[in-house]
Amino acid sequence: MRTTKVGIREFRENLADYLESKSPVAITRHGSTIGIYVPTKPKPSQADLEALRVAGERMQELIAAAGTTKDEILASFRKARRARRTRNG
């Protein structure tokens, strides 16, 4: 992956464009690199969003079929998380 090198002023002026970039950006001041912006993930595609929506609907069906509620699942998760923190704490 190729890194783009830009001055801090240019980076600031075009920040929105660089934040949408898929490649790393080396930010320089007076020719010296002072930081590197590394993008994490691109914006999700419409297909990704639709897949998440369908998965959420399916999860709701599974919760209902199990005869439980989201609140009960969340309470159980929190209890397990507290127990893990206590063991590792």
ZITA-V533035 format. One record per residue. RES is the residue in one small letter. PSI is psi in radians with two decimals (999 if undefined). Layout:
# ZITA-V533035
res:RES psi:PSI
res:RES psi:PSI
This chain:
# ZITA-V533035
res:m psi:2.30
res:r psi:2.37
res:t psi:2.32
res:t psi:2.38
res:k psi:2.15
res:v psi:2.67
res:g psi:2.75
res:i psi:-0.67
res:r psi:-0.81
res:e psi:-0.71
res:f psi:-0.81
res:r psi:-0.78
res:e psi:-0.55
res:n psi:0.53
res:l psi:-0.82
res:a psi:-0.74
res:d psi:-0.75
res:y psi:-0.58
res:l psi:-0.46
res:e psi:-0.15
res:s psi:2.65
res:k psi:-0.12
res:s psi:2.70
res:p psi:2.65
res:v psi:2.11
res:a psi:2.18
res:i psi:2.26
res:t psi:2.71
res:r psi:2.12
res:h psi:0.66
res:g psi:-0.19
res:s psi:2.37
res:t psi:2.20
res:i psi:-0.16
res:g psi:2.87
res:i psi:2.22
res:y psi:2.15
res:v psi:1.94
res:p psi:2.57
res:t psi:-1.19
res:k psi:2.54
res:p psi:2.91
res:k psi:2.43
res:p psi:2.53
res:s psi:2.90
res:q psi:-0.64
res:a psi:-0.69
res:d psi:-0.77
res:l psi:-0.70
res:e psi:-0.71
res:a psi:-0.69
res:l psi:-0.68
res:r psi:-0.80
res:v psi:-0.73
res:a psi:-0.69
res:g psi:-0.74
res:e psi:-0.75
res:r psi:-0.68
res:m psi:-0.73
res:q psi:-0.72
res:e psi:-0.76
res:l psi:-0.68
res:i psi:-0.79
res:a psi:-0.73
res:a psi:-0.53
res:a psi:-0.18
res:g psi:0.54
res:t psi:-3.14
res:t psi:2.87
res:k psi:-0.66
res:d psi:-0.68
res:e psi:-0.72
res:i psi:-0.77
res:l psi:-0.73
res:a psi:-0.72
res:s psi:-0.73
res:f psi:-0.81
res:r psi:-0.69
res:k psi:-0.80
res:a psi:-0.66
res:r psi:-0.75
res:r psi:-0.74
res:a psi:-0.72
res:r psi:-0.72
res:r psi:-0.69
res:t psi:-0.73
res:r psi:-0.72
res:n psi:-0.23
res:g psi:999
